[in-house]
């Protein structure tokens, strides 16, 4: 069915599509809703309507698919395919999406005997549970790499804690010594350039051997790394560098896994988006209290108690109309429709109801 732009505008089909897109749960599902194709055969229309009704029937029983976490991944997938290293926060986005896709897959599998029309989507959805679990096991919800991400990382972080404790113990020992008040501005320690330092009075910097890493804005305080801490700080620096390398290795391995499964992720995501579009149509059907129309190949339209969808979307009261076009009551001779009556008598609404309902059916929407 080919319909001109002016006809679509006159009938208000864009407003139906806009509401449909709002009922989708994923970005890809919304795009599919916004670009619904006009179906070219009775078989295609009937199949789409049956698929929507299957989802609606489950929805009426309180069974609905969840699409939480599912979003656009293309930019991340492309980078991963090119061996780029994804950030922890980006890997979390991937994991959340994969978990969401697997929930949709599980829903389709659980209701496979009821959702016959969506079986083709289930068949093409890949099992991505292992990939999602690996990311979740390596990165926590705050985007931090877990100690359990690798045995080497766990050991390095344990060493880092030990060195930090040793450094702090040595600093606390000095802070409690009698010389501390004479040499330091205050009894505390801090870090400069990732190395532990003490706030030494400018006039007493000669009393503490070490390396000056910074000077306060007033010049009254020199932040000195004491000589007795240099070896500890050096060891700490080496451990932290090893930790960074190991964390990078973990991120690289996870990113490579995403890159290896990119095509499977794309296909599974596409199937979920198509199912989301179907679910949006089922939600719209429930919202407008639609029915499944009988579709035939003959030039006939028969609408009983049809209500104008745009008024329903606005929550306004609607007077239903019975409209029949195509053949006479005996089903043999072609007929035409003549509408007459006063202004604001509902003539335009009746015509628009007929046209818009036909458009909706041709786009796989219940009426």
N, C-alpha and C positions, 0 to 999 in steps of 0.2 A: 504494500500500500504506500503510495507516494502522495504526500500532502505538502502543499506550498506553505511558505513561511507566514504569509498573511492569514491563511486559514488557521494555522497553529496559534498565531497571536490572537485572533478573534475568539477562538474557543477557549483560550486560557490554559493551554496544555502545559506551558512553562511553569505555571503555578503549581500544578499537580506534580511535575517533575521536581520542583524545588522542595516541596514538602516531602516527597519520597527520599530525596538525597539527605534531608535532615534526619530521617529515620534510620539511615545507615550508620553503622558503628565504626567503620574503618575508612581511612582516606581513599583507598582503592575502591571500596564499595560505593562511596559517594560518587566517585568519578564514573563508575559504571551506571549508577542511577541517573546521572546527569546526561549520559549519552546512550540511553536505551535505544536499541535499533527497532525499526518497524519490521515485524516478522512477516515473511513472504509467503507462508502457506498455512492452510488450516491445521495441518499436522503440527507445525512449529508452534502455532498459537495455542492449540489444545495442550501440547506437552508442557509449555511454559505455565499455563494456567493451572494444570494439574500439580506441577512442582510447587507452585506458590500455595495451593490449597493444602498440600501435604504438610508444609511447614506451619500454615495457619492452624490446622487441626491440632497439631502438637502444642502450639502456643496456647490455644484455647484450654488445653489440659494442664497448663502451667509449665510446659517443657520448652525452654528457649535456649538457643546457643549463646555462649558468652564469647565476646571478641576482645576482651580486655588485653592490652599490651600489643595488639597487632597494629603495625604502622608501616610506613614506607622505609624500606631498607636498601634501596637500590644504590645510593651513594656509598654506603658502608660495604655492600657486597662487591661493588666495583673495586674499591680500594683493597679489600681482602684478596680478591682474585689477582691483583697486581702485586701481591706480597707486601702490601702496606701493613703496618702494625696499628691495630685499633686500640684506642684508649680504653681503660677499664669502664668508664661510663658508657662508651659506645658498645662495648661487648655486653654490658647489662641490657642495653636497648635491644640488641640482637637476641639475647637469652629470653627477655620478656616476650618478644614477638614469637620466638619458637615455642615457648610454653603456651602462649595463646593459640597458636596454630594447632598444637597437639590437643588442646581442649576442644577445638572445633572438630578435629579429626575423630576424637573420642565420641563426641556427640553424634556425628554422622554414623559412626560404627554402631553405637548403642541403639540407634533408631533406624538402622539400615532397612529393616523390614517395612517400616512406615514411610521412609523417605526414598522411595524407589526412584523417583525422578532425579534425585541428587546422587545416585550411585556412581555416576561417572566422575564426580568430583572426589568422592572418597577413594576411588581406585587410583587416582592420580596424585593423591596426597602422600608424601613420603614420611617415613618414620624418622623424626628429628629429635626424639627424646634424649638419645645419648649425647648429641651435640649440645643441647640445652643444659643437660645435667652437668656436663664438664665445665661449662662456663660458670654455672651457679655454684659449683663446688670450689671453683678457684677464686671467685670475686664475690665479696659480700654486698649487701644492699646499699652500703655507703660508698661503693665503688673502690674499696680497698682490696688488694690482693691478699687472700687468706694465707696463713702459715702453711696450711695443708695443700697449697697449690703445687708444691714440690718438696721432696725430702731435703734437698740442698737449701732451699729457702728457709725452711723451718730451722735448720741447724745454724745458718748464718744469723738469723734474727735472735736465736738463743745466745750466740756469741756476742752480738751487739748489746744485748741486755747486760751481759756479764761485764763487758768493758765499760759501759755507761755507769754501772754500779761501782766499779773499781775507781773510775775517775771521780765520781761524786764523793765516795768515801775519802779519797785523798784530799779533795777540796774541803770537805767538812772538817777534816783533821787540821788543815791549815787555818780555817776560819776560827777554830776554837783555841788557837795558839795565842800567847801573849803579844806577839808581834803584829797581829792582824790589825788592831786599832791604829797603830802608828803608820802602817803602810797603806791600808785600804781606805777609800772614801767611806765605804759601808761594808758590813759583813754579808756579802752575797757573791754569787758567781753567775756568769751568763755565758752566752756563746756569740762569737764573732767569726764569720767565714766558716761556720760549722765546727769551730774548735772552742773548747772551754777556756775562758779567760777570767781574770780578776780585775776589779776596778781600782787601780793603783793611783794614789795621789801623785800629781805631776811632780811635786817636789821630792817625792820619795821613790821615783821609778828606779833609781840606782840601787835601792835596797832589795829589789827583786830581779834576779836574773831571769831573762826570758825574752820573748818576742812580742813587740807592740803591734797589735792588729788594728787598733782604731784609737782615736782621740775624741773626747766629748766636744760638743760645739763650743763650750766655754774654754776648753783647753785645760781644765782643772783635773780631768781624769784621763788616765791612759789605761786602755784595756789590754792587759798583758797576759800572754800565755806563759805561765811559769815553766822554768826549765824542767822541774820535776814532773810536769804533765806532758811534755813533748812526745815521749815514746807512747804514752797512753793515747794521746790524740791522734798520733800517726796510725796506730793500730785501729782505732775507731774509724778513721777515714778510709782505710783499706777495706774494713768489713762493710762499711756503708756502700762503697763502690761495688763490692761483690754482690751485695744485696740488690743494688740497682740493676746490675747485669743479669742477675737471676730473674728479677721481676720482668725485665724486658724479654728474656727468653720465654717466660710463661705467656706473656701477652702475644709474642710472635707465634708460638705454637697454637694458641687458641685462635688467633687471626687466620692462620693457615688452615685450620679446621673449617672455619667459616668459609674461606675461599674455596676449599675442596667441595663443600656442600652447597655452593652458591646456586647452581642450577636447580638442585632439589628444593632449596628454600624458595626460589622464585616461583617454581611451579606450585608448590604447596600454598604459598601466599596468594597466588592468582586464584586457586580453587577456593580458598577461604573468602576472598573478596567477592567472587561470583556468588557464593552461598550467602554472604552478607547482603548482597543486592536482593537475592530471593527473600531473605528474612525481612528486609525493609519493605518489600512489596506485600509480604504477609502482614506486617504491622499496619501498613496503610489500609489494607483490606479490612482489618479489624477496626481501625479508627473510623472508617467510612461505612462500616457495616455492609460490606460488599458481598456479592454472591458470585459463584462460578457460572458464567454464561455458557450456553450451548453454542458451539461454533459450527457453521455449515458453509458450504461453498457457493450456495445460491445467493442471488441478489435480494436478500430479505433481512429486515431488521424488525425485531419484536421485543420491545422493552415494556415490562410490567412494573408499575410502581417505581419507575426510575426517578432518582433524585439528582439534582444538579450538584456535582462534586465540589465545585468551587464554593457554593453556599455552605455545604457541609464542612468544608475546611475552615470557614469563617465562624462556625458554630451558630449559624443563623437557621431559623425554622425553614423547612423546605416542603413545598407542596408536591407530592409525587405525581408523575404523569405516566399514562400508558401510551406508548407510541408504536405504531406498526406501519412499516413501509415495505414495498416490494411486490406483494401479490394481494389479491382480494381474499375475502373470507373463505372462498372455495379453493384457494391456492392455485388458481389457474391464470388469471389475467393480471397484468402489471397494474399497479396503482400509483397514484401520486397523492401528495398531502397538501392541502390548502389550509393555511391558518389565518383566521380573521378574528377581530375583537378589538376592544378599546386599548388605548395606551396603558402601559404598566399592567397588562392583563396576563403576562407570562408567556407571550409568544416567543420572544427571543430566548428566554430561559429554556423553553421546551426544545427549540431547535438546537441550542447549545448543548443541552443535556444529551440529545441524540448524537450529535457530532463528537462530543467529548467522550462519551461512553464507547463509541466505535474506536476512537483513537486509543483509548486506554487498553481496550482488548487487543488491538493490533500491536501494542507494546508489552503485552504479557501482564496486564494489570486486571485484577478483578473489578467488577462494577456493581 
